[in-house]
Amino acid sequence: MARAVTSRRKTINTALAWGVGLIIFFPILWTILTSFKTEGDAIAYPPKFLFFDWTLENYSVVQERSDYMRYLWNSVIIAGGSTLLGIIIAVPAAWSMAFVPSKRTKDILMWMLSTKMLPAVGVLYPIYLMFIKLGLLDTRIGLVIVLMLINLPIIVWMLYTYFKEIPGEILEAARMDGATLKEEILHVLTPMAVPGIASTILLNVILAWNEAFWTLNLTAAKAGPLTAFIASYSSPEGLFYAKLSAASTMAIAPILILGWFSQKQLVRGLTFGAVK
């Protein structure tokens, strides 16, 4: 009887998990399907799910109209650069908070996290003026700095959580063996926290890749990433849903592929230190 109840509960949980997963994935699936439709089929009612005239015309038009590779390269540089710079700053910061805490460490962490609650539009105007004065408007280095600062609280918080799970005695033993602070962080702490650091890097790349508010407001033609590439397909004449879907599919494809192949590392990192 107990086995039957357990089996039934497991089946229900599995069905619920698949149901939630399909609901979350459906908008992505619909975008991909729409990218293969004609504009007429894209706005047809009732909607056509699978039975429509499949076409690659939208992808051809997108390729001819826009320099996709330039937008892609900008996204890679901006997401990768902001992540690398954030990790370089966050690792020593998280180390000091985890292993040399002060009375105000928790207050500092909460203050850092509270900055994520600030509406971005509230600081857009001063940052925009600063970028004009510094010559950073519509530059990749400007977006790298902004996105690094935006995501830095999350990076520090995640690394702090991972570092707290590492026994401090290991670092003390390294110091007794004559390890310098640099050697302690690079050769002892970092290798032990690789799963946590890897998941932090992956999450930050995803956040930077998908950022739209700052990229649309601080770029024009030169440094626009793939979010600007998608936005370029809205026009005063209206939305061309099929072409917009094709542009969206081309923009999300790289990060979807990255997430698919690194999902084990991401899950392992996000559960790093959890009770097994």
SEDRENBA-130622 format. One record per residue: y, z, x of N, C-alpha, C in turn; residue number from 1. Coordinates in steps of 0.05 Angstrom, whole numbers, plus 5000, padded with zeros to 4 digits. Layout:
BEGIN
R   n.Y   n.Z   n.X  ca.Y  ca.Z  ca.X   c.Y   c.Z   c.X  tordo
R     Y     Z     X     Y     Z     X     Y     Z     X    NUM
...
! end
This chain:
BEGIN
R   n.Y   n.Z   n.X  ca.Y  ca.Z  ca.X   c.Y   c.Z   c.X  tordo
R  4976  5000  5017  5000  5000  5000  5025  5000  5017      1
R  5025  5017  5038  5048  5019  5056  5053  4993  5070      2
R  5030  4980  5079  5033  4955  5093  5045  4933  5075      3
R  5037  4933  5049  5047  4914  5030  5077  4917  5026      4
R  5085  4943  5024  5114  4949  5020  5130  4940  5045      5
R  5119  4946  5069  5132  4939  5094  5134  4908  5096      6
R  5112  4895  5090  5112  4866  5091  5132  4853  5072      7
R  5133  4864  5047  5151  4854  5027  5180  4859  5036      8
R  5186  4882  5048  5213  4888  5057  5220  4870  5080      9
R  5202  4864  5098  5207  4846  5120  5213  4818  5110     10
R  5198  4809  5090  5202  4782  5079  5230  4781  5066     11
R  5238  4802  5051  5264  4802  5038  5286  4802  5059     12
R  5283  4818  5080  5304  4819  5101  5306  4792  5115     13
R  5284  4779  5120  5284  4753  5133  5298  4733  5115     14
R  5291  4733  5089  5304  4714  5070  5334  4719  5069     15
R  5342  4745  5068  5371  4751  5067  5385  4742  5093     16
R  5372  4746  5115  5384  4737  5141  5388  4707  5142     17
R  5367  4692  5133  5370  4663  5132  5391  4655  5112     18
R  5393  4669  5089  5414  4662  5070  5442  4666  5081     19
R  5446  4689  5094  5473  4694  5106  5479  4674  5128     20
R  5458  4667  5144  5462  4648  5165  5469  4620  5155     21
R  5456  4612  5133  5462  4586  5121  5490  4585  5109     22
R  5498  4607  5097  5525  4609  5085  5546  4606  5107     23
R  5542  4620  5129  5561  4619  5152  5561  4591  5164     24
R  5538  4578  5166  5536  4552  5180  5544  4529  5162     25
R  5544  4533  5135  5549  4511  5117  5576  4497  5122     26
R  5598  4511  5126  5623  4496  5131  5622  4477  5155     27
R  5608  4486  5176  5604  4470  5200  5588  4445  5193     28
R  5565  4450  5179  5548  4428  5171  5564  4408  5154     29
R  5580  4418  5135  5595  4400  5117  5615  4384  5133     30
R  5628  4396  5153  5647  4382  5170  5633  4359  5185     31
R  5610  4365  5196  5595  4345  5211  5587  4322  5193     32
R  5576  4328  5169  5568  4307  5150  5592  4291  5141     33
R  5615  4304  5136  5639  4289  5127  5649  4270  5149     34
R  5644  4277  5174  5654  4260  5196  5639  4233  5196     35
R  5616  4231  5183  5601  4206  5181  5606  4191  5155     36
R  5624  4200  5139  5630  4187  5113  5654  4169  5115     37
R  5657  4151  5096  5682  4136  5093  5703  4155  5080     38
R  5728  4148  5081  5748  4165  5069  5744  4167  5039     39
R  5734  4146  5026  5728  4147  4998  5705  4167  4992     40
R  5684  4166  5007  5662  4185  5003  5670  4213  5009     41
R  5689  4217  5028  5697  4244  5036  5711  4259  5014     42
R  5725  4244  4996  5739  4257  4974  5726  4252  4948     43
R  5701  4242  4948  5688  4236  4923  5681  4261  4907     44
R  5682  4259  4881  5674  4281  4864  5655  4271  4842     45
R  5632  4283  4839  5621  4306  4854  5616  4298  4884     46
R  5617  4318  4901  5613  4312  4930  5586  4300  4936     47
R  5586  4282  4955  5561  4269  4964  5551  4284  4988     48
R  5526  4295  4986  5516  4311  5008  5501  4294  5029     49
R  5481  4280  5021  5466  4264  5040  5465  4234  5033     50
R  5468  4229  5008  5466  4201  4998  5494  4188  4998     51
R  5501  4177  5021  5526  4162  5024  5523  4142  5046     52
R  5542  4124  5049  5541  4104  5070  5549  4116  5097     53
R  5530  4121  5114  5535  4133  5140  5550  4113  5158     54
R  5570  4123  5172  5586  4106  5189  5596  4121  5214     55
R  5600  4107  5236  5611  4118  5260  5641  4109  5264     56
R  5651  4097  5243  5679  4086  5245  5699  4108  5252     57
R  5696  4132  5240  5715  4153  5244  5716  4161  5274     58
R  5693  4162  5287  5693  4169  5315  5706  4147  5332     59
R  5702  4123  5324  5715  4101  5339  5745  4102  5336     60
R  5755  4107  5312  5783  4109  5307  5795  4132  5323     61
R  5781  4155  5323  5791  4178  5337  5793  4173  5367     62
R  5773  4160  5378  5773  4153  5406  5795  4133  5413     63
R  5800  4114  5396  5821  4095  5401  5849  4107  5398     64
R  5852  4125  5379  5879  4136  5374  5887  4158  5393     65
R  5868  4174  5403  5874  4197  5419  5858  4197  5445     66
R  5870  4209  5466  5856  4212  5491  5840  4238  5491     67
R  5816  4236  5479  5800  4260  5475  5794  4274  5501     68
R  5788  4260  5522  5781  4273  5548  5804  4289  5559     69
R  5829  4280  5555  5851  4296  5564  5853  4323  5549     70
R  5850  4322  5523  5850  4347  5507  5826  4365  5515     71
R  5803  4353  5519  5780  4368  5527  5784  4382  5554     72
R  5795  4367  5573  5800  4378  5600  5820  4400  5599     73
R  5841  4397  5582  5860  4419  5578  5847  4444  5567     74
R  5829  4440  5548  5815  4463  5536  5798  4477  5557     75
R  5784  4462  5573  5767  4473  5594  5784  4490  5614     76
R  5806  4478  5623  5823  4492  5642  5836  4517  5630     77
R  5846  4515  5606  5859  4537  5593  5840  4560  5587     78
R  5817  4553  5575  5797  4574  5568  5785  4586  5593     79
R  5778  4569  5612  5765  4578  5637  5785  4594  5654     80
R  5810  4584  5656  5830  4598  5672  5838  4625  5661     81
R  5842  4626  5635  5850  4652  5623  5827  4672  5625     82
R  5802  4663  5622  5779  4680  5625  5776  4691  5653     83
R  5778  4673  5673  5776  4681  5701  5798  4701  5709     84
R  5823  4695  5701  5845  4713  5708  5841  4740  5694     85
R  5832  4739  5668  5828  4764  5654  5806  4781  5666     86
R  5785  4769  5675  5763  4784  5688  5772  4797  5714     87
R  5787  4782  5730  5797  4792  5755  5815  4817  5751     88
R  5831  4817  5730  5848  4840  5724  5832  4862  5710     89
R  5814  4855  5692  5801  4875  5675  5779  4891  5690     90
R  5765  4879  5709  5743  4893  5723  5754  4918  5737     91
R  5774  4917  5754  5784  4942  5767  5796  4961  5747     92
R  5809  4950  5726  5821  4967  5705  5800  4983  5691     93
R  5779  4969  5682  5757  4982  5668  5742  5002  5686     94
R  5739  4994  5712  5726  5013  5731  5742  5039  5734     95
R  5768  5037  5736  5784  5061  5739  5783  5079  5714     96
R  5783  5066  5691  5781  5082  5666  5754  5094  5661     97
R  5733  5080  5670  5706  5090  5666  5698  5111  5686     98
R  5706  5108  5711  5696  5126  5732  5717  5145  5744     99
R  5743  5139  5739  5764  5157  5748  5783  5161  5725    100
R  5773  5172  5703  5790  5175  5679  5811  5196  5683    101
R  5833  5193  5668  5854  5213  5667  5855  5224  5639    102
R  5873  5243  5635  5876  5255  5608  5886  5234  5588    103
R  5899  5214  5597  5911  5194  5579  5894  5168  5577    104
R  5870  5168  5589  5854  5143  5589  5849  5133  5561    105
R  5839  5151  5543  5833  5143  5516  5858  5134  5501    106
R  5880  5147  5506  5906  5139  5494  5914  5111  5503    107
R  5910  5105  5529  5917  5079  5539  5899  5058  5527    108
R  5873  5064  5524  5855  5044  5512  5862  5039  5483    109
R  5869  5060  5468  5877  5056  5441  5903  5040  5439    110
R  5921  5046  5457  5947  5031  5457  5942  5001  5463    111
R  5924  4996  5482  5918  4968  5488  5906  4954  5464    112
R  5888  4967  5451  5875  4955  5427  5895  4952  5404    113
R  5914  4970  5402  5934  4968  5381  5951  4943  5383    114
R  5954  4933  5407  5970  4908  5411  5957  4884  5397    115
R  5931  4885  5393  5917  4864  5378  5925  4863  5349    116
R  5935  4885  5339  5943  4887  5311  5971  4876  5306    117
R  5985  4870  5327  6013  4860  5324  6012  4831  5314    118
R  6026  4824  5293  6026  4796  5284  6038  4778  5306    119
R  6023  4757  5312  6031  4739  5334  6059  4727  5329    120
R  6065  4721  5304  6090  4708  5297  6114  4726  5304    121
R  6108  4753  5305  6130  4772  5310  6141  4770  5339    122
R  6125  4760  5357  6134  4758  5385  6136  4729  5394    123
R  6132  4710  5375  6133  4682  5383  6161  4674  5393    124
R  6182  4682  5380  6209  4673  5388  6216  4682  5416    125
R  6214  4708  5423  6220  4716  5450  6203  4703  5471    126
R  6177  4700  5466  6160  4687  5485  6167  4657  5488    127
R  6174  4645  5466  6183  4616  5467  6208  4613  5484    128
R  6227  4631  5481  6251  4630  5497  6245  4635  5527    129
R  6227  4654  5532  6220  4660  5560  6207  4636  5572    130
R  6190  4622  5557  6176  4599  5568  6196  4576  5574    131
R  6216  4573  5557  6237  4553  5563  6252  4560  5589    132
R  6259  4586  5592  6274  4594  5616  6257  4591  5641    133
R  6231  4597  5639  6214  4596  5663  6201  4569  5668    134
R  6206  4550  5650  6195  4523  5653  6165  4522  5647    135
R  6155  4540  5630  6126  4542  5624  6119  4529  5598    136
R  6139  4519  5583  6133  4507  5557  6117  4481  5561    137
R  6096  4478  5545  6079  4454  5547  6067  4451  5574    138
R  6057  4474  5586  6043  4473  5611  6017  4489  5608    139
R  5997  4481  5623  5971  4494  5622  5973  4522  5633    140
R  5988  4526  5655  5990  4552  5667  6003  4572  5647    141
R  6022  4562  5631  6035  4580  5611  6014  4589  5591    142
R  5998  4571  5581  5977  4579  5561  5956  4597  5573    143
R  5950  4592  5599  5930  4609  5612  5940  4638  5613    144
R  5966  4642  5619  5977  4668  5620  5978  4682  5593    145
R  5987  4666  5573  5989  4678  5546  5962  4685  5535    146
R  5943  4668  5537  5916  4673  5526  5902  4696  5541    147
R  5907  4697  5567  5896  4720  5583  5907  4746  5572    148
R  5933  4747  5568  5946  4772  5559  5937  4779  5531    149
R  5933  4759  5514  5924  4764  5486  5896  4776  5486    150
R  5878  4766  5502  5850  4774  5502  5844  4797  5521    151
R  5864  4804  5538  5858  4825  5558  5849  4852  5546    152
R  5862  4861  5524  5852  4886  5513  5822  4886  5506    153
R  5813  4863  5494  5785  4861  5487  5767  4861  5512    154
R  5776  4846  5532  5760  4845  5557  5758  4873  5570    155
R  5780  4887  5572  5780  4914  5583  5762  4933  5567    156
R  5764  4932  5541  5748  4949  5524  5719  4944  5527    157
R  5711  4919  5527  5683  4912  5530  5672  4921  5557    158
R  5687  4915  5579  5678  4922  5605  5677  4953  5609    159
R  5696  4966  5597  5697  4995  5598  5671  5006  5585    160
R  5664  4995  5562  5640  5005  5548  5615  5000  5565    161
R  5613  4976  5578  5590  4971  5594  5589  4989  5619    162
R  5612  4993  5632  5613  5009  5656  5606  5038  5650    163
R  5613  5048  5626  5607  5076  5620  5577  5081  5618    164
R  5561  5059  5614  5532  5062  5612  5519  5063  5640    165
R  5534  5057  5661  5523  5058  5688  5526  5086  5699    166
R  5505  5098  5709  5506  5125  5720  5526  5126  5744    167
R  5545  5145  5742  5564  5148  5763  5552  5157  5790    168
R  5528  5169  5789  5515  5178  5813  5509  5155  5832    169
R  5504  5131  5820  5498  5107  5837  5522  5100  5854    170
R  5546  5101  5842  5570  5094  5856  5576  5116  5877    171
R  5571  5141  5870  5575  5163  5889  5556  5160  5913    172
R  5532  5151  5908  5513  5146  5931  5523  5123  5948    173
R  5535  5103  5936  5546  5081  5952  5569  5090  5969    174
R  5586  5108  5958  5608  5119  5974  5598  5136  5997    175
R  5577  5151  5992  5566  5168  6014  5554  5151  6036    176
R  5545  5127  6029  5534  5108  6049  5556  5093  6063    177
R  5581  5098  6056  5604  5086  6070  5615  5062  6057    178
R  5608  5057  6031  5619  5033  6018  5649  5037  6011    179
R  5664  5017  6016  5693  5017  6009  5696  5012  5979    180
R  5720  5016  5969  5725  5011  5941  5718  4982  5933    181
R  5726  4963  5950  5721  4935  5945  5691  4930  5944    182
R  5676  4941  5964  5647  4938  5965  5633  4951  5941    183
R  5644  4974  5933  5633  4989  5910  5634  4972  5885    184
R  5657  4959  5880  5661  4943  5856  5645  4917  5857    185
R  5647  4903  5881  5635  4877  5883  5605  4877  5887    186
R  5595  4896  5903  5566  4895  5911  5549  4916  5897    187
R  5561  4935  5883  5545  4955  5869  5549  4954  5838    188
R  5575  4956  5830  5581  4957  5802  5576  4930  5788    189
R  5588  4909  5799  5587  4883  5787  5558  4872  5783    190
R  5540  4874  5803  5513  4864  5798  5498  4880  5776    191
R  5504  4906  5774  5491  4922  5754  5501  4916  5725    192
R  5525  4906  5724  5538  4900  5698  5538  4871  5691    193
R  5522  4855  5704  5522  4826  5700  5518  4818  5671    194
R  5499  4830  5656  5496  4822  5628  5522  4828  5612    195
R  5534  4851  5616  5559  4857  5602  5582  4839  5610    196
R  5585  4833  5635  5606  4816  5645  5602  4788  5634    197
R  5577  4778  5634  5571  4751  5624  5578  4749  5595    198
R  5570  4768  5579  5577  4767  5550  5607  4769  5545    199
R  5621  4785  5562  5650  4786  5559  5662  4759  5566    200
R  5652  4746  5587  5663  4720  5594  5658  4700  5572    201
R  5634  4699  5561  5627  4681  5539  5645  4685  5515    202
R  5648  4710  5507  5665  4717  5484  5694  4708  5488    203
R  5704  4714  5512  5732  4707  5518  5736  4676  5518    204
R  5716  4662  5529  5718  4632  5529  5719  4622  5500    205
R  5703  4633  5483  5702  4625  5454  5729  4631  5441    206
R  5740  4655  5446  5766  4663  5434  5788  4644  5444    207
R  5788  4639  5470  5809  4622  5481  5806  4593  5472    208
R  5782  4584  5470  5776  4556  5461  5786  4552  5432    209
R  5782  4572  5415  5789  4570  5387  5818  4577  5380    210
R  5833  4587  5399  5860  4596  5394  5877  4572  5385    211
R  5891  4576  5363  5907  4554  5352  5936  4561  5350    212
R  5943  4585  5343  5971  4592  5338  5988  4587  5363    213
R  5980  4599  5386  5996  4596  5410  5995  4568  5421    214
R  5972  4556  5420  5970  4529  5431  5987  4508  5416    215
R  5989  4512  5390  6005  4493  5374  6035  4498  5376    216
R  6042  4523  5382  6071  4530  5384  6082  4528  5412    217
R  6065  4528  5432  6075  4528  5459  6068  4502  5474    218
R  6057  4483  5460  6050  4457  5473  6061  4434  5456    219
R  6063  4411  5469  6071  4387  5455  6052  4364  5461    220
R  6056  4352  5484  6040  4328  5490  6023  4331  5515    221
R  6033  4346  5535  6020  4346  5561  5996  4366  5562    222
R  6001  4390  5552  5981  4411  5556  5965  4418  5531    223
R  5967  4401  5510  5953  4407  5486  5923  4408  5489    224
R  5910  4429  5480  5880  4430  5480  5868  4418  5455    225
R  5843  4422  5450  5829  4410  5428  5840  4419  5401    226
R  5851  4443  5400  5863  4452  5374  5886  4435  5367    227
R  5902  4427  5387  5924  4408  5382  5914  4380  5375    228
R  5891  4373  5386  5878  4348  5380  5870  4347  5351    229
R  5860  4368  5340  5853  4369  5312  5878  4368  5294    230
R  5898  4383  5302  5923  4384  5286  5937  4358  5284    231
R  5932  4340  5304  5946  4314  5304  5936  4296  5282    232
R  5915  4304  5268  5904  4287  5246  5914  4295  5219    233
R  5934  4313  5218  5948  4318  5193  5975  4303  5195    234
R  5983  4290  5174  6007  4273  5174  6021  4276  5148    235
R  6047  4267  5147  6062  4268  5122  6049  4252  5100    236
R  6033  4232  5107  6020  4215  5087  5997  4229  5074    237
R  5988  4252  5086  5966  4267  5075  5944  4270  5096    238
R  5922  4283  5087  5900  4288  5105  5879  4266  5102    239
R  5870  4255  5125  5848  4237  5125  5823  4253  5132    240
R  5809  4262  5111  5788  4282  5114  5765  4273  5133    241
R  5757  4248  5130  5735  4238  5147  5743  4238  5176    242
R  5767  4228  5182  5776  4227  5210  5781  4255  5221    243
R  5793  4272  5204  5798  4300  5212  5772  4314  5218    244
R  5751  4308  5202  5725  4320  5207  5712  4310  5232    245
R  5716  4285  5238  5706  4273  5263  5720  4286  5287    246
R  5747  4290  5285  5761  4303  5307  5752  4332  5310    247
R  5748  4346  5287  5739  4374  5288  5711  4376  5301    248
R  5694  4358  5293  5666  4358  5305  5667  4354  5335    249
R  5684  4335  5344  5686  4330  5373  5698  4354  5387    250
R  5715  4370  5373  5728  4393  5385  5710  4417  5387    251
R  5693  4421  5367  5676  4444  5367  5649  4439  5380    252
R  5642  4414  5385  5615  4408  5396  5611  4422  5423    253
R  5630  4421  5442  5625  4433  5468  5619  4463  5466    254
R  5635  4477  5450  5632  4506  5448  5607  4514  5433    255
R  5599  4497  5413  5574  4502  5399  5551  4499  5417    256
R  5551  4478  5434  5529  4474  5453  5528  4497  5473    257
R  5551  4506  5483  5552  4529  5501  5541  4553  5488    258
R  5549  4559  5464  5539  4582  5449  5509  4581  5444    259
R  5499  4557  5438  5471  4554  5432  5454  4560  5457    260
R  5462  4549  5480  5446  4553  5504  5450  4581  5517    261
R  5471  4594  5510  5476  4621  5522  5472  4643  5502    262
R  5460  4638  5479  5458  4659  5459  5441  4683  5468    263
R  5420  4678  5484  5404  4701  5493  5421  4719  5511    264
R  5436  4706  5530  5453  4722  5548  5474  4737  5532    265
R  5485  4724  5512  5506  4736  5496  5495  4760  5481    266
R  5472  4757  5468  5460  4779  5453  5452  4802  5472    267
R  5441  4794  5495  5433  4814  5515  5457  4830  5524    268
R  5480  4816  5529  5504  4830  5538  5516  4848  5517    269
R  5516  4838  5491  5528  4853  5470  5512  4878  5463    270
R  5486  4878  5470  5469  4902  5466  5464  4917  5491    271
R  5479  4910  5512  5476  4923  5538  5482  4953  5536    272
R  5463  4970  5543  5467  4999  5542  5459  5011  5515    273
R  5451  4994  5496  5444  5005  5470  5417  5019  5471    274
R  5412  5037  5452  5387  5051  5451  5365  5031  5442    275
R  5345  5027  5459  5324  5009  5452  5303  5023  5435    276
! end
